[in-house]
Amino acid sequence: MSVSFVPVPVGSDFPMENLPYAVFSTKSNPTHRLCVAIGEHVLDLKAVSHLFAPALQAALQADTLNLLMSLGHEAWDEVRTQTQKLLLKGSEVELNVDLRSLALVPQAEISLHLPAQIGDYTDFYSSIHHATNVGIMFRGADNALMPNWRHLPVGYHGRASSVVVSGTPIRRPLGQTLPEGAERPVFGACKLLDFELEMAFFIGGPGNRLGEPIKVDDAWKNVFGFSLMNDWSARDIQKWEYVPLGPFTAKNLGTTISPWVVTTAALKPFLLDNFPQDPEVLPYLKQTLPFNFDINLEVSLKPANDNETLISKSNFKHLYWTPLQQIAHHTVTGCNLRPGDLMASGTISGETPDSYGSLLELCWRGTKTVELQGGKTRKFLQDYDEVIIRGHCEKNGLRIGFGTCAGQVLPALPVDQ
């Protein structure tokens, strides 16, 4: 492992081999700027941009990651290599005291922001265990998966404007629901608010032109990096509104992502074979490259003024459809993708009940309770509950982490009578 002059505590999410990107500011300098995490500090990339090739400097001086994302995988590799050099012992950043004090900022002193301007956001439904569980609940075991599910990555277009960074509170939504046994809907606060454990990736590269699909084995060039995600879901609103076009207001109340974007390069040591697919997929989805990762995921729930309880442990490897297949299917019509577009995995559930990625599954549609510390229980989220998602890879002493993706539920606004 490379040795940085910046101390990296044992068990840190952010060693030299990670260097996830984020957008940050400080009280003394409220300008949004790019950084990478190293240990308990960040390296301000704007402050050291003059030490990079001229063609890269404008992207490193920007206030979002979009321009860097647009430069493509060769530029990303060049930035990563040079950044690692600048953090090595004996580097110019270490030896130049003034530069070091300017460029190296403790994480305790920063505020983190959305890493990119998200033009479009698509959410997939790619975990076979989650899709099967939901299908059993609502249609029965004999009809758990819809006929199309094993043939294409099911997805829908979400609302980019309500994607927020970790730490942003989420207001319990108002909406229409149809009470059990009722003939007419009622209006009021959502009663069945849920989280969904997901991961998301940002689109990079120059993008594809309208009318030009991206081939599945070329799609890796368009994956800039990954973040954690919570796709907040209003289950009772969703049940009433989703027929026939799918989720709408039940999903647009807010989607939380972690501020750190972990690059594909940092995840390479954790590559796995792709999830086995049966039946064989159509040629445009037939992927020869491995693009599955061993990413440990966990969800904790923290009631107001109480300790958090770990309620789920899952893994990215449970996804049936890969990001490359998602890109290939998304663009097969000729749909054009742009740098900064966000693609989400859908709820990531494993095979066992302790690995389910939503309260809908953990409480099995309200027939069970989730036990919390101190004797409290949950079926769905209550006001002031905080949901905290964490993720990391670990192998042979190397840990690559994603930080946290957290949000607290605020009470619904009063209903006008």
N, C-alpha and C positions, 0 to 999 in steps of 0.2 A: 504494500500500500504506500502511496505517496504521503510525505510528511509535510504538513502545513505549518507555517509559523504561527498561525492562529490556533489556540488551544481548542481541541475537540473532545468534550467529555465522553467517557465510556458510555455506550448506549445511545449516543446522540443520533437523531434522525438525519443529521446534516454533515457527514464527513466529506473529505475531498472528492470522493468518488460519486457524490450526489450532485451538489451545487444546483439545487432547484432555483428557478427564476421566480421573482415576485416583483410587484410594484409597491413602493413604500414612500413615506414622507416622515418628517420629524417636526417637532414643535419649532425648532430653530430654523428649519427650512421646509415649509409646507409644499414645495414643488414635488409633484409626483415624478419618481424616477425609478429606473430598473436596478435590481440587485440580484445577487445570488446569496444563498444562506451557506454559512460555514461555521459549524459549531453553534455557539450562542451569539454570533455576530452576523452581519451582512456586509458584503462588499458592494459598495456603491459603484455601479458600472459606468455611470456618467462621469464620476470623478476620475476614473482610470481610462476613459474611452480613448484618450490620446495615445495610449500604449497598444492600441489595436490597429490593424490595417485600416487605411483611409476609407475603404469601401464599407467598413463595418461601423464606423464611428457615428454616423447619423442614427442608425438603429439603436445604438447603445445610449444615445443622448435623448431618446424619445421618452414620452410619458406613459406609454403602454408597450406591450410586447408585439403589437401587430406588425410593425415594420421589420423587426427581427424575424418574426414568424414567416414573413413573405420572402425572405432571402433564400430559403431552401436549405436542404440538409448539409450541403458542403460548407456553407457559411456557419451553420449551427456547430458543426464539428470544429471549425476554426476558432470560433468564439470559446467553445468549451476548452480546447487545448490551451489557448492563450490565458484564459482565466485560471486554469490549474497552475500554469507556470507562475503567474503573478502571486499566487498564494503559497508557493514553495518557500522554504527557508532560504534566505539569501537573495530573494527576489528584490526588484526595484521598489515594490510597495513596502516591503519590510525595512529596507535600508533607508528610504526617504521618510524621515520622521514626520514631516509636514503632510506628505501625501498619505501616509498611513493613518494619521489622526483624522484626516478628512474623509478617507474612503472606507475605513473600517468602523462600523457603527454597531453598538450593542443592540440586540433584538429587543431588549427591554425598553429601548428609547424610541422605537419606531411604531408607526401605524401602517397597516397593510390594506391594500385596495384591490379591486378587481384587476386581474393581471392583463386583461385585454379588453378592447372594445368589441363586444360580441355582436356580430351582425345578425347571425341566425343560430338557432339552437334546435337540435333534433334529439329526441329521446327514444331509444330503442327498448326492446322487450326481450333481451337476449339470454336470460338465465332459464334453462329448461326446468330446473327445480322450482323456481318461482312461478313460471307459467303453468306448470303442472299443478302446483298447490292451489293457485287461484282458480284454475279450471275445475278441480275437484270440488272446491267450495261452492261454486256457482252453477256447475253443469253436471257434476258427478264424475266418477273415476273413468267411466267408459267413454266420456267425451271431454276429457280434461284439456287436451291440446286441440286447437282449431286445425282444420285440414291443411292450412297454409303454413303452419308454424315451423315445421322442419324443412321447408322449402325456401324460405326467404326470411331475412331479418326484419321482423315486424317493428314499426316505429311510427312516431307522429311528430309533427312540428310543434315545438313548445314556444314559450314566450321569452324572448331574449331580454326584454326590458326589466323583467322581474327576477333575473339571475343576480344574486347578491353574494358578497364575500362573507366568509366565516365571521361570526360575531354579530351579524345584523339580526335584530329581533324579527320574528315573523308573526304577523297579526292573524288571529283566528278568523277565517273568512265568514262572510255572510253569503247566503245563497238559498236556492230552492232545494227542498228535499221532499220525498214522498214517504210519510210515516207508514209503518207496517199496517196493512189492512185499510189504508185510506184510499179514497178515489181521487182526491185533488191534492196538489202539492201545497206546502206551507213555506213561508219565508222566515229565516232566522239564522242564528249562529250554527256553524258546523258542530256536530256532536261527536263525529268519528274522525278526528284529525290524526294523521299518521305520518310517519317518516318512511323513506325508502333509501336503503343503503345502496349507493351507486358509485361508479367511477365515471369520469368524463375525460375526453381528450380534445385538445385544441388542434384545429386544422392549420397546417403551415404550407410553405411552398407558395409559388405564384398563383396557385389555383388552376382550375380547368376552365376552358372556354365553354360558354353555353352551347349545348349540342354535342360535346365531346366527353364521353364517359372516361372514368379512370379504371384501368385494368387492376384486377385484384392483387396481382403480384408486384404492381408498381405503387400501390396505395401507401406503402410504408413511407414513401417520400413525403407524404402529406400529413404525417402524424408528428406534431411538434413535441407534445408531452402530455402528461396525465395529472389530473387533480382528483381529490375526493369530492363526492357530491351527496347531498340530501335532497331528494325530490319530494318535498312536502306534498301531501295528498289528502284531500277532503273526501273520505270514502262515501259518506252519505250523499253528498252533492254529486259525486261521480256516478253513483249507482243510478240516479234519476236522469242525469243529463247525457250520459255517454252514448246512448242509442240515437241515431245509427252511425254517427261520425267519430265517436271516440272522445277522449278527455278534452275538456275545455276549461271552465272556471275552477274545476276541482284541482287543477294543476297550476294555474297561473298566479296563485297567491304568493308564490315565492319559491325559488330554487337556490339552495346554498351550495357554494363551492369553496374548497380550501384555497388560500391565497397562493400556495406554492405550486409551481408547475414542474413536475419531475420529468426530465427528458427521457426519450426512448433509449438514448445512449447509456444513461445511468441504470436502466433496467435490464440491459443485455445479459448480465450474469444470472438473471433469474428467468430466462426464457424457458418455456415448456412446450411440449407438443400441443398442438391444437386439440380442442375437445373433439372426440370422435363423433362423426355425423352420419346418421343413417335415417333415410336413404341417401344415396349419393346426390350431391347438389348439382344444379345445372352448371354448364361449363364456365359461365361468366363469374360464378362464385367459387370455383374450384381453386383453392389456395394451396400452393406448394411450400410457401415459406412458413416456418413456425412464428406465430405472433400471439402467444399466450404467455402469461406471466404469473409467477408464484408470489402474489401480493396478499399478505395477511390483513384482513379487515375486521374491525370490531366496532360495536355500537354500545354506548353507555347512555343511560337515562338518569338525569339529575333533577329531582323535584326542587322546588324553591326552598332555600335555606336548609338543604339536606345534602347528604353524600351521594355521589353517583354510583350506579350499579351497572356492571357489565351485563348486557342482556343478549348479545349476539356476537358470534365469531364466525366469519365467513372467509372467502378467498376469491380473488379475481379469476382464478383458474376454472371456476364453475361455469363460466360463460360459454354457451353453445356456439354463438356467433362471434367472430373476431372483429376487431376494429377495421381490419382490411376488407372483410366481407361487407361490413356496414358501409364503408366508403364506396365499394364497388356497386352495391345495390342502390345506394343513395344517388349515384351519378349515372346509372345505367340508362336513364331516360335522357341524359344530357344535362341534368341539373348542375349548375356551376357552384362550386364551393369557393369560399374566400378565406384568406388568412384571418384567424380569430374566431371563425365559426366554431361552435361547441357541439360535440357529439357525446351523448350519454349512453351508458350501458343498459339501463333498466335495472330494476332491483336484482341484487346479487344474493341469491340464496343457495345454500348447500343442501346436501341430502338429509341431514339430521335436524331435528327441531331447534337445537341450540345454534344452528347456523342460518336460520331464516332471517331475511333482510327487511322485514316490515312487521309492525304490530298486527296487521291483518292476519299474517301467518302465525306469529308467535302466540296470539290469543285465539287462533283458528276461528276467525269471524265472530269473536266475542263469546265463544263457548268456554274459554279458559282464561286464566289471569296470569300476568307476568309478575313474578315476585320481586320486590325491591327491598333494599336494606331498611331496617327499622319496622318491618311488618307491613309496609305499604304495598299496594298492588296497582297494576294498570291493565286495562284492555285497550284504551286509546289514550292519546295525549291530553293532559289537563293544562289549564292555564299556568304559565310560569315554569312548566317543565322545560328543561334544556336537553337537547339531543346532541351528543358528541360522537363524531365518527373519527376513527383513527386508522392509519394504514402504514404498513412497513413491509419490506422484504428483508430476509436475513439468511445468510449462507456463508459458511466457512469464516466466521468472524466479521463479515461485512454486513452492515445494516444500512439500508436506504429507506428513509422515512418520508412521509407526506405531510407531517404536521397534523393539524386537527381541522375538522369541519364542524362547526358548532353553531347552534341557533336556539334561542329561547322563544317559547310561545307566549304572545301577549293576548289579553282578552279581546274578544270581538267588540267592535264599536256598537253602541246602543242602536237598537232597531227603531226607526221612526214609526210611530203608530198612526 
